[in-house]
Amino acid sequence: MAEKVRVGDRYVRVDGAKITITKVTDGEIEFSMLDEAGMWGSHTTLPVPETWTKAGSGPPPVGEKVWCINHPLREAEPGQIYCPDCVDQVAVSWAGLDPVEAADLTDALLLEEGKGHD
């Protein structure tokens, strides 16, 4: 079964073109595309071409909530499957710094930047 496509979904084509779904009707989609030639719009039948790789999801339809997979009672961030707390925790682990260390480092860098412009 093909993945459900909705308005706002984003794709990247093999050649690097960026695609955003602008309208979904029964069996057809309209999209805008940004490539080396500029921005333009077109349409195609579903499913999306195999040369497109999904890069992000559009917002869920009104009335359809997406719940965090780690915290079933928390609503997920738009286009995500995780709540804001989970996203923050992952960001911290990727950064390799805890929030206090990150804040201290930011303050130190801003202070150093301010000294360079006196």
C-alpha positions as CSV (number, residue, x, y, z in Angstrom):
1,M,0.0,0.0,0.0
2,A,1.3,3.4,-0.9
3,E,2.0,6.0,1.8
4,K,-0.8,8.6,2.3
5,V,0.1,11.9,0.7
6,R,-1.2,15.2,2.1
7,V,-0.9,18.9,1.4
8,G,2.4,20.3,2.8
9,D,4.4,17.1,2.4
10,R,7.9,17.8,1.1
11,Y,10.0,15.7,-1.2
12,V,13.4,15.9,-2.9
13,R,13.9,14.5,-6.4
14,V,17.0,12.5,-7.4
15,D,18.4,15.6,-9.2
16,G,18.0,17.8,-6.1
17,A,14.7,19.5,-7.0
18,K,12.6,20.4,-4.0
19,I,8.9,19.5,-4.2
20,T,5.9,20.6,-2.0
21,I,2.5,19.1,-2.3
22,T,-0.1,21.9,-2.8
23,K,-3.3,19.9,-3.5
24,V,-4.4,16.3,-3.2
25,T,-7.5,15.0,-5.0
26,D,-8.7,11.5,-5.7
27,G,-5.8,9.9,-7.5
28,E,-3.9,13.1,-8.4
29,I,-1.7,15.6,-6.7
30,E,-0.6,19.2,-7.6
31,F,2.8,20.4,-6.5
32,S,5.2,23.2,-6.6
33,M,8.8,22.5,-7.5
34,L,12.0,24.5,-7.0
35,D,14.9,23.4,-9.3
36,E,17.8,25.0,-11.2
37,A,15.3,26.5,-13.7
38,G,13.3,28.2,-11.0
39,M,10.0,27.6,-9.3
40,W,7.0,26.2,-11.1
41,G,4.0,24.0,-10.5
42,S,2.6,20.9,-12.0
43,H,0.5,17.8,-11.3
44,T,0.9,14.0,-11.4
45,T,-1.1,10.9,-10.6
46,L,-0.6,9.0,-7.3
47,P,1.4,7.4,-6.0
48,V,4.3,9.8,-6.0
49,P,7.1,8.9,-8.4
50,E,9.8,6.5,-7.1
51,T,12.5,9.2,-7.8
52,W,11.1,11.4,-5.0
53,T,12.3,10.9,-1.4
54,K,10.2,12.2,1.4
55,A,11.9,15.0,3.2
56,G,9.1,16.1,5.6
57,S,5.4,15.9,6.3
58,G,2.7,18.5,6.1
59,P,0.5,19.3,9.0
60,P,-2.2,16.8,9.8
61,P,-5.7,17.6,8.5
62,V,-7.8,19.6,10.9
63,G,-9.2,17.4,13.6
64,E,-6.6,14.7,13.1
65,K,-4.0,14.8,15.8
66,V,-0.7,12.9,15.8
67,W,0.4,11.6,19.1
68,C,4.0,11.1,20.3
69,I,5.2,7.5,20.0
70,N,7.0,7.7,23.3
71,H,4.2,9.6,25.2
72,P,0.8,8.5,24.0
73,L,-1.1,11.3,25.7
74,R,1.1,14.1,24.3
75,E,0.5,15.7,20.9
76,A,3.4,15.4,18.5
77,E,5.2,18.4,16.9
78,P,3.8,19.3,13.4
79,G,5.4,16.9,10.9
80,Q,6.9,14.8,13.6
81,I,6.1,11.7,15.5
82,Y,7.6,13.0,18.8
83,C,6.4,15.6,21.3
84,P,8.4,18.8,22.0
85,D,10.1,17.1,25.1
86,C,11.3,14.2,23.0
87,V,12.6,16.5,20.3
88,D,14.5,18.6,22.9
89,Q,16.0,15.4,24.4
90,V,17.2,14.2,21.1
91,A,18.6,17.7,20.2
92,V,20.6,17.7,23.5
93,S,22.0,14.3,22.8
94,W,23.0,15.3,19.3
95,A,24.6,18.5,20.6
96,G,26.6,16.6,23.2
97,L,25.9,19.3,25.8
98,D,23.3,19.5,28.4
99,P,21.1,22.7,28.4
100,V,23.1,24.4,31.1
101,E,26.4,23.8,29.3
102,A,24.9,25.0,26.1
103,A,23.7,28.2,27.7
104,D,27.1,28.8,29.4
105,L,28.9,28.3,26.1
106,T,26.5,30.6,24.3
107,D,26.9,33.3,26.9
108,A,30.7,33.0,26.6
109,L,30.7,33.2,22.8
110,L,28.4,36.2,22.9
111,L,30.6,37.9,25.4
112,E,33.7,37.2,23.3
113,E,31.9,38.4,20.2
114,G,31.0,41.7,22.0
115,K,34.6,42.3,23.0
116,G,35.8,42.0,19.4
117,H,33.5,44.9,18.3
118,D,34.6,47.5,20.9
